């Protein structure tokens, strides 16, 4: 073995170990930052809210009876702790329940999770202007002066929950970004979920699948090739809307996502 090969092996090994240490540190920081939440009283979950879940949220309908009760509790907790602010529009019960459902879906299996750094969801009637930009968006995670804010378009929310087979849901998408950001940056690596698995296979899957999208040989929508963060959000939408199809068409990717989102905290 020559010196160049030896240095290369050492460098790769050091990089992997450093990555793992950062992931473990971020998970410890996450556990240390969990804050007490306002929890629902013993009052029954409103029947109107349950009807909205039954009529609009496919994920909820796939759950067992006990799981539905837990899902309802988490929806109620979310609504007690996160303000939903209408931006030149009124916020309806349906708006609130669909936003809360989309926020709960990615973290439903995480028993200790809460959106500790989320302060407000801003609801716009349709697409809105990105702060400090001329571009428009349907969903956005805020930064800078808008840190702790998620911005959503009502039109896109309704479209996402109207068609549960198109693998697109703006609420799930943006809350995957919030989840991704919990370890400090939006980079397609869930530092709070991935420290107990091998990080390198996940990065390998990302590279393969993004290349397939670029070459037009994938059933994952094109936006997934934008960058690693968007890839995670896009394939997570696919996973939660059509898990069986994802398992059939992309079994390795399905298994990785199932490991991430089934992790009990």
N, C-alpha and C positions, 0 to 999 in steps of 0.2 A: 504494500500500500504506500503510494507516494505521499509527500507532505500536503499537496493541494487537496487530495481526496480526504485525508485526515482532517484538515482544517474545515472542509466543507461539512463533514459529518458532525464535527464538534459544533459548528455554527448552527446547523439545523436543530441539533439536540437542544442547544441552549435556547433557541427561539421557541421551541415547543414548550420547554419547561417554564420559560418566562410567561408565555401565554397562559399556561395553566395557573401559575401563581396569580396573575392578574384576574383570572376568572374566579378563583377561590376568594381572593380579596374582595371582589365586587359582590360576591354572594354574601360574605360576612357583613359587608357594609349594608347590604339590602336588609338582612335580618335585624341589624342594629337600628335601622331607620324605621322599622314598622311602627306605626303610630296607632293609638287607640282610636276606634271609630264609633260614630253614632250608629247604634243598631236599632232595627225596628222593634217596636213594642210587641206585645202579644196579640195585637189586633190582627184579624185575618187579612191575608193578602187581598186587595180589592178585586172583586170579580171582573170589573172592567179591564183592569190590567191583565188578568189571566186570559181574558178573551182575546186581547191584543196579541199576547204571546202565542196562543193557540192558532190564531188566524194568520199570523205573519212570520213566526219564527220557527223554521224547520228544525233547527238544532234542538230547541226546547221540546218539540214533539217526538224526538228520538229518545228522550230520556225516560227512565223508569219513574214511577210515581214518587218515590223518595227523592230521586234526583231533581225532579221538577220542583218539589218543595224547597230544596236547597237552592236551586236556580232562582226561584222567586225571592228567597231571603236575600241573596246576593244582589239582585236587581234593586230591592228595597234599600239595602245598605248603600249602594252606589248613589241612589237618588237622595238619600239623607245627607250624603257627604260631599257631593259634587254639584255645584250650581249649574243649571242649564239656562243660559241667557239668550233670549231672542234678539236678533239684530234686525231691527225694523220689521219684526214679525212677532206674532203671538206663538207661544209654545203650547202645544196641545198635549193631552195625556198620551196620545199615540207617539208623538215626537219623543217624549221622555222615555217611554218604555222601549222603543226601538233603539234609542241611543244607549240606554242602560244595558239592554240585551246584548248589543254589539260589543260593549265594553266587557261584559262578563264572560262571553263565550270563550275568548282565548285563555282566560285564567280560571275557568270554572273548576278545574281539577287542582288548583293551587289553594290549599286550605288556609294558608297564612297570608295570602296576597291581599294587598290593597294598593290603590293608585296613590301612593303617599305624596307625590309631588304634583298631583293634578288638582287645580283649583276650580277650573271653569270649562264648560263646553259652550261655545258660541254657535248658535244656530242661525244660518242665513237661508232666505227663501230659495236661492239658486246658487250658482257659482259666484264666487266672491273674489275680490282683488287681494293678491298676496301682499302683505305689508311691505312697504318700501320697494315695490315692484309694479310694473304695468301688467304683469301676467295674472291670469285668473286660475282659480283652483276649485275643486269640488270637496276637498278635505285637506287638512293641514295640521301638523303639530307645531305649536308656537315655539319661538326662541327669543332670546334677548328680552325686550320689554314684554313680550307675549309668552314668556316661559310659564309653564304650568297651565297652558290653554290648548284646547283642541277646537278647531274650527271645522264645521260641517255644513254641507248643503242639504236642505230638506228634500229637494228633488232627487238628489243622489241617494239619500237614505232610503226613500220610498222605492226607488228603482232597485236598490240592492236587496231589499226584503220582498219585493214583488216577484222577482225571478230568482228562485233558489237553485237554479241549475246552470247559471252563466259564470259561476266561480268569481263573481265580483260583488263586493259589499264594502262600501266606503267606510262604514263604522268599524268593522272588523279590521280593515286595512290600516286605518289611522291608529287604532289602539294596539295593533301589533307594533307600530313604530314607537308608541309610548312604552310598551313592554320592552322593546329593544333598547330604548334610551335609558332604562332604569340603571344600567351599569355604567352610565356616563356618556355613551355615544350611540348614535344610530348607525350600526355597521353590519347588520345581518347576523350578528352573533349574540345569542341570548345568554349573557354572562351569568345570569342567575339560574339558568336551567341546564347549561351545557358543561359545567365543570365536572360532572360525574360520568361523562362519556368522552370518547376520543374526538377532540376538536378537528384533527386533520381529516378524518373521513367526511365530516360535514363540509369543510372547505372544498374537498375534492368533489362532492356531490354538486355543490354550487357551481363550480367551474364547468363540470360536464353539462349540467342542465342549462346553464346560461349559453353555452356554445350551441346546444341543440336548438334553443330558441333563435339564436342568431342565424343558424343555417335553415330555419323554417321546418324543422323536423320534430317539433314538440307541440303537445296539446296545451302547454302552459302559455298564457297570453303574453304577447310581445313585451309588455311593460316590465315583465320579470327580468329582462336582460339589461335594464337600465343601470343597475348597480346591485351590490349584495343586499343592501337594506330593502330595496324594492323587490328583489327576488324573494326574500323572506316573507314580506307582506303579501305578495301575490300568491305564492304557493300556500300560504296559510289560509287565505281566502278559499282556495281550492280545497284544502284539507277540511275545513269546517263546513263548507257547503256540499261537497261531493266526496266524502271520504272513501266510499267504495270504488268510485271511478278512479280516484287518485291511486288507491292501492293496486288496482288492475293495471293502470297505465304507467305508473312510476313507483314500483314497490319499494325500492331502496329509499326514495325520498319520503314516501308515506311512513316507513318505519322510523326514520329519523324524526319526523315531525310528531309522530305518535309518542315517541320517547320524550320529546321536549314538553309537549302539552299534557301528557298524562302524569308527569312528575308531581307527586304530592308534596307540598311544602309544609 
